[in-house]
Amino acid sequence: MANGVLVTRDSSGYGSVHALRVAGTSVNTAYQCIDDEVLLYRPRDITPGSYIGTAKVTDVWARRGKHHILIELEDILLFNEPLGLSPDGRYLDQSIVDATGNLVFQATAPGLHLISRSDFSAIVRRAGVHFFSHPSQPAFDPEMHLESGGSLLPPLAVRATRSVLVRSPLRNRCLDVYGWRCMFSGRNLDLPHGASLLEASHFHPLRFRGLDELSNIGIKTPILHKLWEYGYFALRADGTILFAPDFPDLYRAEFNGRTEAEFPRYRKHRPNPSYLEFHRTELYEKQIQNRMTGGGRQ
């Protein structure tokens, strides 16, 4: 993980979007910033630009042959006032200037560059107090967003569910080993132009110190993903699916009549039994108990 400075072409839009379209040359840098914070930089507010807030990078969407990517953000915090140069006229972000004081990163171009943690912290401290913005949020479809040239800008929202983030390259690898099918239902949710609506998530969640590795990730339909997170079903190491006593009958059909999950061909790609046990004991069983005692979702 790494901190960065995210620059966009125009000076409007922050606080109303959580997906920003930037130059595709930033893709490798963007992957390094996943699950960490970046500074939001408007190039034209204050010459030669100003920092206006921070955000957490949660995903990067890149498509072969495209010259741009989408960077998905959450926890967007806006500074009370834009922050430009220091009082002595120097750049606050020393990583974008060379020894002579000239820019080494084209600050007026859309993109993302890395910044040292010390510079990041110094800028945030100087900016002071932040505030949130919370408009409602429709479903975000990155493929439609890319097809539209980035013109569809979904409203900002803080989404706690992104704690189950799977990095894009690892998601694609996981889709490959599962044959681009849901491990529980066998469904293939490919779109005509090649993208998949299937979701990847961790058995042992990252928020509970789970590891971001292939044996800790499964492929599910969006509905089964949510039911898994809510603890309505679990999985034994032998592939047997466990259903909670209060599993909603409405969603039984989502499994296509299956009572066993389909694992990848090679053992090294299959779910680690310890990760499945963690989900079963710490999430599935505890959330069943919590619902039965009237506590709702844990």
N, C-alpha and C positions, 0 to 999 in steps of 0.2 A: 504494500500500500504506500501511497505517496500523496503529498499535497500538491496542488496545482493552481494555476490562474486560468480561468475560462474567459475567453474573449469572444464576443459576437459582433456581427457586422453592424447592426443598428443599436441605438441606445434605448429602445423601448422593449417591453415584454417581460422583464424580470418581475416576479411577483404575480404574474398571470399565467405562467407556463411551468411545466416541470420537465419538458423535453426540448432540448436546444439543438438546432442543426448547425454543425460546424464543419470545417474542412476535414476531408478524409485523411490528410497527412497527420492528423492528431490521434489516429486510432491506437497506436502502440502506447502513447502517453496516457490516453484515456483508460486503457486497460490497467495501467499501473495505479490509477487513482480510484478504481472501483472500491467502494466501501470506505472511502476516506473523504475528507473535506477539500473543497476548492474555493478560491476567492472568485467572486463574480466581478468582472471588469468591463466597464463601458468605455469604449475608446474616445467618445466625443463629448462627454459631459463636461469635463474639465481638462483643458489642454495640459499634458498630452493624454488625458484620460483619468478615470477615477474608479476606485473600488467601491462597490455599492452593497456588498453582503457576502455571505458564504452559503454553500450548499453541499450536500453529500451526494457523491456520484454513486448511483445504484446499478446502472447497467449501461452498456454501450451496444448500439445496433449498427452494424456495418453490413453492406451487401456488395458482393463481388461486382466490379465494373462501375460502381458509383464513386463519385468524387467527394462525397460528403458522408458523414455519420450522424447519428442521433445520440446525444448524451442525456440519459434520464437522471433526474435529480429528485431528491426529497429533502426534508428538513431545511427549506430555504429560509435563511435569516437575513433580513435586510438591515443595514446600518441606518441609524437615525439620520445621518447626513453622509453624502458621498465623500470619499476620502481620496484626495489627489496627492500632490507632491508634499514632501516634508517642508517645514518652514524655511529651510535653507535652499529649497529648490531641487533637491536630489530625489531620485526615484525611491519610493519606499521599498520596492521589490528589487533588491540588489542582484537577483539572479537574471534579470532581463537587460542588464547593462554590462559593458566591458570595463576595463581599467580606465579608459578615457572618458567614460560616462555616456557612450553611445549605445543605443538600443541594439541588442543582439537578437531580440524577438520582435517581429513586426506587430506591434501592439494594436494597429488599426485593422489587422486581418482577423477573420474569425478562426478560432482555434484554441488550443490548450497547450500550455507549457508547464513544466514542473517548477516548483519553488521550494526552497529549503524550509524545514519546519520552524527554524528560528525566525526567518523572515515572515512566514505565515503568521506565527504567533504575535510578532511585533506589530504587524498591520492590524490584526484583530484587536489587540490591546489598545492601540491608538484610536480605533474606530469607536470603542465603547459599547454601549448597550445596543442590543438587537431587538427587533420585534418580528412577530409572525404575521403571515397572511394566510387565511384559510377559506377561500371560496370552495364551492362544491366541485366534485371531480367526476366526469364521465369515464367510462372504460377507455383505456389508452391502447390503441392498436398501432404498434410501431411500424408494421408493414404498410398500413394505409398512410401513415404519416410520411414514410419514405416515398411512396408512390405519388403522394400529393406534392412532392417537392418541399416538404416541411411546412406547408401552409396551415395544416390543422394543428392548432396549439391547445392542448387540453389544459384546463385550469389547474393551478397549483393546489396540492393537498399534502399533508404529512401522512405517510402511509406506513404504519408500523409493520405491516406484513412483509416489507422488503428485508426484514432480518433473515429471511430464508434465501437470500440472494445466491444464485449460482452464476459464476462468471461465464460469459458467453462462449469462449472456446471450450470450456469444460461441458457446458450444456450441449453443444454440438457433438462432442465426442460421446456423451451419454446417449444422445439420440441415435448415434450410429450403432453402438453396442446393443441397444434395445430394438434395433430394426425400425426405428421411427414409429413404434407402436406403444401404447399404454401397457405397462407391465401387469396391470390388473384386469383390464378389459380386452386387450388386444386391438383396440381401436386405433385407426390411423386418421389423424386430423390434418393432413396436408392440404394446403391451399393450392389453387391451380398454378400459381407462379413459383411454387417450391417451398414456401415457408410452412412451418408446422405450428399448430395451435396447442400442441402438447406442452406440458410444463415440467420442469425439472426442479426437484426439491430434495433437501437433506433428510435422511432418516433420523440422525442425531443432529438437531439444529445447531447452527453456528452460535446462536445466542447462549447455548449451553455447552460451549467449547467443543462442539463437533468439528471434524476436519473437513476441509473442502477438497475431497478426493472422490474418485469414481465409485469406489465401493460404499460410499456414504450417500449416493445420489440415485434416485429413482425417477422414472418417467411416468407421468400421470395425466389424465384429462383434467381440465380446470376444475370440474365439479369434484372429482375424486381427490384432487389435491386439497381442496378446502375441507372435505370430510376427513381426510387424513390429519390435517392440522387441528381440527376440532376433536380428534380422538374418537371418531365413530367406528374406526376399524384399525386393525394392526396386522402385522405380518410375522409369522414364525420363520425360523431359519430354513425349514423344509419347504417353504413356499405356501403353506396353508394360510388362508386369510381368516382373521378373527373379526367377528362382527360384534359390536357393542349391543347389549340387551335393548337399548333404546335407539338402535339404528333406524333412521327414517325409511319406512317402506317405499316412499316416493322415489328413492334413489337406488333401490335394489337393481333395477334394470341397467344401471350404469356399468355393472360388472359383466354384462352379456352372459349371465348364467354361470360365470366362473366362480370357483371356490379356492382356486390356487393361482398364485402369481406366476408369470413367466420370467425366468431369469436369463441373463446373457449366456451364450454358449461357453465362454471360457470362465473358469473358476475365479481368476484374478479380477474379473469385472463384476462378479456377483456381489450382492449386499453382504457386508461384514456382519456376522451374527450378533456381535456386541452392539452394533449400531441399532439393529432391529430390536434387541432386548431393551436398549435405553428408551426407544420410542414406546415400546409396549408397557414398561413398568413406570416410567416417569411422565408420560403424556397420556397414552391410551387409558391405562387403569386409573390414574389419578383424575383424569377429566370425567371418566364414567362416575367415579365416586363423587366428584364435585357436582355433577348434574343431578345425581340421585339425592343428594342432600340439599338441593335447591340453591347451590352456589353459582349456577350458570357456567359460563366458559371460564376456565382457569387462566 
